[in-house]
Amino acid sequence: MSEGLEGVVATETKLSRVDGAAGRLIVAGHDIEELAGHWRLSEVAALLWSTADGQSWNADRVSEGLGLARVYANSLVPRFLSVTEGASPVEALRTGWSLLKDSEPEAENLDVSLLLSGAAPVFLAAHYRHMQGMSLIAPNPDRDHAEDYLAMLGLDHTPVPARAFERYLITVADHGTNASTFTSRVVASTLAGEISSVVAALCALKGPLHGGAPGPVLDMFDEIGGMQNIVPWIEHELDGGSRLMGFGHRVYRTCDPRADILKGIVGSLDQSTDRMQFAEALERAVLDALAAKYPNRRLDTNVEYYTALVLDGVGLPRELFTPAFAMGRVFGWCAHIKEQVAGGRLIRPSSRYTGTLPEGAVALQMAG
């Protein structure tokens, strides 16, 4: 049996294809470079959801709906804050989404996908500012989705950082049948509803093997300290068998196309020259060291490496990195849930029993 179900085809989808050998990501018929470079988030959401359920979603409907959803979610903030005191941001988002109902008669008849996607930045910003002892900032439905999140956090939401963050959300919106997306489809296949399916997906994303690497990339930068420490630090880590944050990927056997996109986004931000030079020098040194240590196994920079620099560049604190990933990926989760429900088949894989058998069963097995 394939370890971790690797290579096992579990479903058919029109939403995204990850070509690990070629280093290519196709999302609903478009290369991710095209979407992240030229599309708006509302357009990508409309593309994914239309592809999933065959309905005529359009960018204007999505943009307006997200604004209305943010306003509605803001009405739930007092109750939300009363039950998330001391929670981590991911735990708070999980609770906030759980407060939503599958049918929200007071939510302007919004599609549940819009409600989930629009609520995420409101809950995250309110929880963060509350935990920091800062006054809350209400959403503005006339702003773009990414811009409004930065504004609700009290960060610079002028066009350059807002567009950089929007491009990040697009880049991570969908990526094949990863752990969280597969989880969302399993739950959706039981007809448990979109909210339950997204909450389950977030629980899978919470695990550090899936969504937790961007923050530790910056921790790695801090640990190394300066240019002069790069080579000895790498040698020490590799000799000790440590994993280097931001390098290697389960699927890609060449460069992760999302890493190249994010590297370009970093270049558009007002980052310190020293920080960027350090990141590039570390990347070159790590790739050289990995190539020397593993000559028969190609290991490249993955999405987490430059995600850390992008999110740090727009001002997000490290504890909000994984929730930011969820803010982007929820558009893909909702699309996969719609597609799974349209297919109408319960996901029920088989397993191979490897435990002990009762005495009679052993005899029967041997006789057979």
N, C-alpha and C positions, 0 to 999 in steps of 0.2 A: 504494500500500500504506500502511496506517495506521502512523504512526511509533510504534515501541515496542509494536506490536500493540494500541494503544489502540482500543477499540470492537470488537475481534475477539472473538467468543464462542468460547472454547477448550474449554469443558466445561459440563456441567450439574451443579448441586449443590443439595442441600437444607440446606446448612450455614449459609450466610450470604449476605445480600444488602446491598450497599452502594449506597444511593440518593444519589448525589452531588448531584443537583439539589435534593432535599428535605432533605438533611442528616440522613439516617436510616440506621441500621445495624440490620438484623434478623438475629438469630442463632438458627437452628433454630426459627423461628416466634415469637420473642420480641424485643421491642425491647431494645437493649443497656442502656438506662436501667433497665429492670425487673430484668435479670440482675445488673447491678453494684450496684443498690440493695438487693436483697432476697434474692438467692441466695447460696449458699456455693460455693466453687470446686469442691468434689467434686460438687455438683449440676450445675454447668455442664459439667464434664467428662463426667458420665454422660449428660447431654442430647446433647452433641455426638457421643459415641461410639455411643450408641443410634441416633441419627438416621443415622449413617454406615453402620453394619453391621447394623442391625436386631436386634441382640442386646439382652437385657434387662439393661443396665447400671443400677446404682443407686448413690446417693451413698455408702451405707455400704460397699459393695464397693470403690468407688474410694478412699475415705478410708483404709480398712484396707490396701488394696493399695499406696497411696502410702507409708504408714508402713513396710511390709515392704520395699518397694523402696529406701527410704532406708537402712534397716539393711543390706540386701545391698550397696548401692553403697559403704557405709562399709567393707566388707570388702575392697574393691578400692582403697581410698585409698592404701595404701603403694606399690603398683605404679603407680598413677596419678601420684603425686607424683614418682616416680623418672623419669618420662618427660615431665614438663611444667615442669621447672625453667626459669625465665626466659620462659615463654610468657605471652602476654596472657591475660586471663580467657576471652575467646571462643575463642582457640586451645586453651586448656586444656579447655574444655567439649567442643570438637570431638574432642580426643584421648580424653577420658573416655568419651564416647558410643561412640567407635570401639573401646573396650576391651570393650564389651558384645557378646554373641553373639546371633544370631537365635534360638537355642535355648539357654536358660540352665537346665540341669537343677538347679543348686544354688539357684536364685532363687525357691523356694517356688511353682514353677509359675505365676509371674506372667505376665500378658499383657504383651507387649513395650511396649505403650503406657504401662502403669503403670511398667514398668522405666525407660523413657526419662524420663518425667515425674518420677519419684521420684529418679532419680540426679542430675538437674541441680543442685538446691540443695546436695547433698552435695559434689559435685565442685567447685562454685564456692566454697563456704565454705571447704573444706579448702585449695584452692589459694590463696585470698586470705590466709588466716591464716598459711599456711606461708611465703608470699612476704614477709609482714610480720614474720616471726620470732616469731609467737605460737603457743601450744599449740593443738592442734585440739580442737574440741568435737564430741562424737559426737551423731548424730541421736537424737531421741526419737520413736518411732513413735506414741505416744499424743497427740502434738501435732498441730494442724492444719498443713497443708503450709506456708502462708505464715509462720505463727508459728515453725515449726521452722527455717526458713531464717534468720530474724532471730536466733534463739537460737544457731544454729551459727556465725553471724558475730560473736556476742558483743554484739549490739545489743539495745535495748529491745524485748522481744517481749510486752509487756503488751497487753491487748485493743485499745486504740485504734490503736497503730501496726500491730499484726498484722492487724486488720480493714482498715485503710487499704491495706496492701500486698496483701491478698487481693483487695480490690475493684479494685486496679490490674491484677492478673493476669487477673481476669475481663474487664475492659474491653478488654484487648489479645489475648484468647484466639483470636479469629478475625476476619478482615476481608477476605472475598472472595478473589479469585484474585490476590493480590499476588505480588511476585517470588519470595519464599521459598516461599510456599504452592504456586505453580505449579511451582517447581523440585521440591518434594516429590512432586507428582503425576506429573511427567515420569519421575522415577526410579522411583516406585512402579509406573508402568505397564509397566516392564520386568520386574516381579516380582523386583527386586533385594532386597526386604525392607524392613521398616519402619525398621530402624536406619540402613541406607544412605540411605534417603530423608530421614530427619530430619537426618542429618549434612550431606547436600547442601543442605537448606533452611537450615541454620545458616550454611553457607558463603555462601549468597546474602545472608543477613541481615547478614553481616560487612561487606558493602560500605557505605560511608558514605551512599550515596544511598537506602538502605532503612532501616537500623536504627540509624544512628549519631548522630542529631541531638540527643537529650536532653542529653547532656553539654555540647556546645557552647552550649546555652541558658544554662547557668550561667556558662560562660566569657564569654558576652556580657554577663551581669549584672556580672561582675567588671570587664570592660573599661569599661563605662559608668561604674561607680563610684557615682554618686549622682543624686538627682532633678534637680539643676541641669544635669546633663550629657545628659539624655535627648534633648531636641530637637536640639541641635547634633550629637550622635552619629548620630541617625537621618538627618539631612540629609546628613552626610558619607558615610554608608554608601550611601544611595540615589543620591547624585550619582556615587558611584564604581561603581555597578552591582552592589553586593554583595548577596548573599542574606541576609535576616534570619532567623535561626534561630527556628523555632517558628511560622512564618506561611506560609500557602498550602498547598495539597494538590493532588496530581495528579488526584484524583477529585472531592473535594467542591468545589462551587461556592457553598456557603453554609457555615455553621458546622459544624465537625466535632463530632458529638454526643459523642464520647469526650472532647473537650477540656472540655466543660461538666461531665461527670461528674467528671473529675479535678480541676477547679477546686473542686467541692464537697468532694472528698476532702481537698484541701489545707486547706480551712476547718475540717475536723475535727481536724487535727493541731495540736500545740503549736508552731506556727511563730512566729517573731518578727513582731510587728505591722509593724515597719519593712520587713522583707523582702517581706511580702505587699503592703503598700501600694506598694512600689517596683514589684513585678511587675505590679500592676493599672494603675499609672500608665504604665508602659512599654507595656503592651498597648494602652491607649487611644490613646497617642500614635502608636504604629506603625500601628494600624488607620486612624487619621485621615490619616496621611501616605501610606499605600498607596492609600487611597480618592482622595486628591487627585492622586496621580501616575498611577494607573491607573483612571480613572473608569469605564471600560467593562469592567473585569475585577475581580470581587469576590475579595478575598483575606482570609481569616479566620484566627483562631488555630487551630493544628492540635494534634494529640495530644501532640507533643513538648514544647510550651511548659509545660503543667502537669504532664506526666510528670516533667520535671526537678524541679519543686517537690515533687511527691509523694515521689519516690525520695530526694531530699535530706532531706525532712522525716522519713522513717523511718530516716535515718541511713546509707543506702548511699553508699559512695564513688563518684565519677563513673565510674571504670573498670568498675564493675559495673552500669551503667545498661543497656547493650545486652544483656548476659547476662540481666538481669532481664526484659527484653522476651522473650527466648527462653524463659525459664521459663514465661511465660504463653502464648506463641504455640505452644509444643510441644503443648499440648492440641488446638489447632486443626489443626496439622500432622498429628498422628496421626489425627484424624478424617478429614481429606481423603485421607490415604493409605488408610484403610480403605474409604472411598467409591470411590476410584479402582480399587482391587483388585477390589472387588465388581462394578464395571462391566466389567472385564476387557478393556479396549481399549488397545493400545499407542499412545502419543501420538507421532505422526510427521507433523509439519507439512511443507508444501512450501515451497520458496523460489524466488525469481525470479533467474536468473543475469544479472548485469550486467557480467560481464567480457568480455574479447575472445574471439573465436571463431577457430578454425583457418580457413585460407583456403578449404578445401572447404566447410566448414560455412556460411561467409558466402555463398558462391555458391548453396548449396542453399537457404538461407534466402531469398535474394533471388529465386530461381527459384520458390519456393513462394509 
